[in-house]
Structures are given as structure tokens and as C-alpha cells.
């Protein structure tokens, strides 16, 4: 893609995620039952497993968490609230998105949904996925040197595919590496290109705009992190519950999940990559 095409595609994404109807899709109170269930269960369980089993023990301070492409913040807000209920200290949690409208909604949502103590440790700011360190330093009025290597856990949910569409997935992986502390961990979750409904929907749209609708494979999601010298801890497909599902569909798919995982796990709705930064692996 030419620089002009990439710039145009980025502008199209910005318009899409600044529209009121899309902002409502990324706010907890209007997003729907399915995503609320996943945050409490499938997604939430992965976060806690990583924090409990993969992160090094921290002494003298709480966790520092970053979510890039955070939308209206419901994923990070839920995680901070969950950690508070578990008695796990959070020193600082930051969410970034390229949409000013979504960041404004996220900051408002945090004040409403979190306790004053937790809300004081959460901040949302405008930053692009391929220039996180520079943009965050400007927005947080800090220095790149202070932010670099300062986060224990970095999350990206339903955002990494846009890096692939904009051809800057390697820049994003390198930014994540720069921001993580040694032995810090990242988690990325996004659409699985092998899920039949995604394949048919995006195939139809791709006849008009192939780049804007591209879905990476699980291997493609992992590749830039492998190239950036991360240790890949898990690379898998999971989740059979749509974000937009109501209570009935959620119950049905929850019941069917063990069978579907046993028979066709590679066709599940989501791709998951978890990796760890190990300085000793750098060359």
C-alpha cells in the first residue's frame, strides 16, 4: 500500500470509531450481554491466569497495565475492578486509542464505574498503535525514558488486526517490547479468520475493499512478536460466544463450547497470542 492509501484507510477507521453508534458498542452499559459475560469469564480468566502464573512477582508497588486500542475502556475498567476485588494492587493502568471520542468516553466511564481509589490510578489517552511510546509520553506529560520498560502487562483486544491492515504490525510489536519491563507479558485477542461467519462476511466486503477487511491468521498474529524476539507462551483459538450475544445465545454457546473445542477448536471465534519479553533472548 502507498503512504497515501494507508493514510486514507486510517482516516476511514477514525471516522468509523468516532461515530456515536460505534462508541456505544464499546461502552459497558450499552455494549451487550455477550461481551460482559466474556469479560467476566473467558477473557477475564486469561488475564488472571497470566497475572498469577506468568508475571514475575512484584515487590514494593502494584501492577502497571497498558491496553492499546482500548476503545471506550470497558475491558481495562473491568480488569482494574476485578483486580481491586481480588486485593491485587494496581499502581497505574493506562488505555490508549486513536479516537479522541472513544478516549473521552473511556475517561467518563472510569469515573462512573470505578471506586475513587481505582479511578485515580487509571488514565486514558490518545495514541496510535504504531507510535505508542511517543504519543503516550506527550499525552501523559512524561518522557519516553520514564515510560520505556515500565509496564508489567500489555493488552490488545480487537485492535491488532488494524495494525495488519495498515501494514504497521511490526512497529506495533516493537512498541510493545519497548514499553514492557523485562519478563513483562502481552496478550492480544482478535478475530479468527477461520471462523465461518467472519470468513463469509469479510469475503463479501473484501470484494470492494480488500485491505480494509483483511483478517490475519493465527500465525500472522503471532509473527511480528516472534520477529521482535518475544517468547511465545500461548498461541491458540478460543471463544464461541459473540460479543453481541444475548442471554439465550450466550447460554447455548457456553453449553456447546466443550464439544466445539474438542472437535473444531481451530474454527473458534477468537485468536489468542500471549508472549513474554525476555532480555536474554535479544540478539
Secondary structure, DSSP 8 states (H G I E B T S, - for coil): --HHHHHHHHHHHHHHTTSHHHHHHTSHHHH-HHHHHHHHTHHHHHHHHHHHHTS----SS-EEEEEES-TTSHHHHHHHHHHHHHT--EEEEEEEES-HHHHHHHHHHHHHHS-HHHHTTEEEEE--TTSHHHHHHHHTT--HHHHTT-EEEEEEES-HHHHHHTT-HHHHHHHHHHHEEEEEEEEEEEE-TTSHHHHHHHHHHHTT-TGGG----HHHHHHHHHHTTEEEEEEEEE----TT--HHHHHHHHHHHHHHHHHHGGGSSEEEEEEEE-GGG--
